[in-house]
């Protein structure tokens, strides 16, 4: 992953992402993985119309965690 100098944020578009939605009362669901943030956002905007969502990068588990 590279830092984008103009934005000073990580470029996470190449890493797999997932969409999380729901709430504490009803529980949360996770949809994914998607090939990058843009793909997850596109799916979110087209198909999820019930409440707030969060798009997050997915990480591989580390052996020492």
N, C-alpha and C positions, 0 to 999 in steps of 0.2 A: 504494500500500500504506500502511496506517495502523498505528501502534503501538497495541497493546491495553494501556492503562495498568495494568489489574489484573494482567496477566501479564508485562508488559514484554518482549513478543515481537512480531515482525511478524505481521500478519494476512495470511497467504499464501493463504488459501482461495480467493480469486478468480483467482489466477494459475494457468496450466497446470502440472501436475505429472506426474512420471514415476516409475515404480517400477524400481529396479535390484536385481538379485539375481545370485548366483553367488559365485565365489571366484577367487583368483589362479591356482590350478592349472587349473581347467576354463574359466575366462573368465567374463565378466559379460554379462548380457543386460539390455536396457532395454525396458520396456513402457510405452506411453503415446502421446500425452498424454491426461491426464484433466482434467476440468473442476473443478480444485480438489483440495485435500488430502483432504477427506472422501471424494470419489469414488475416489481412488487407494487410500485405506485400505480402503474397502469391497471393492474388487476384490481387493486383497491378501489380506484375511481370507477371502474366499469361494473364490478360485481358486489361490492360490499356497501350497503346503504343503510345500515342499522347501527348507528352510534359511532363513537370515536375509535380510531385504529392507531396502531403504532407500527412503524416499519423498523426492523432492527437487523443488523448484520449478524450472521451466524458464525460461530467460531468452533474449530475442532477442539475436543477436550484434550487437555495436556496430560501426559502420563504422571506428572508429579503433583497434580492438584488433588 
